[in-house]
Amino acid sequence: MSVMREELHHLVDRLPEEKVAPLLRLVRDQLDEEPVARDLPFIGMLEAEPDFAERSEEILRSEDNHSS
């Protein structure tokens, strides 16, 4: 392994977790490979009653009035 690759590995290991995803996208963009499905762990986590989307503006207005 070249010295530059070793340094890159070392620097990546030191990155805070929140900076890994943007760097990973940047590196993937440099490769001529098909895009990989994104990891979206938050999908499906929200559970609400069926009319939640329809009532969202009303709910937000209500929250606004309570915080004033």
Secondary structure in CASP SS format (residue, H / E / C, confidence):
PFRMAT SS
TARGET T0000
AUTHOR 0000-0000-0000
METHOD secondary structure of the structure
MODEL  1
M C 1.00
S C 1.00
V H 1.00
M H 1.00
R H 1.00
E H 1.00
E H 1.00
L H 1.00
H H 1.00
H H 1.00
L H 1.00
V H 1.00
D H 1.00
R H 1.00
L C 1.00
P C 1.00
E H 1.00
E H 1.00
K H 1.00
V H 1.00
A H 1.00
P H 1.00
L H 1.00
L H 1.00
R H 1.00
L H 1.00
V H 1.00
R H 1.00
D H 1.00
Q H 1.00
L C 1.00
D C 1.00
E C 1.00
E C 1.00
P C 1.00
V C 1.00
A C 1.00
R C 1.00
D C 1.00
L C 1.00
P C 1.00
F C 1.00
I C 1.00
G C 1.00
M C 1.00
L C 1.00
E C 1.00
A C 1.00
E C 1.00
P C 1.00
D C 1.00
F C 1.00
A C 1.00
E C 1.00
R C 1.00
S H 1.00
E H 1.00
E H 1.00
I H 1.00
L H 1.00
R H 1.00
S H 1.00
E H 1.00
D H 1.00
N H 1.00
H H 1.00
S H 1.00
S C 1.00
END
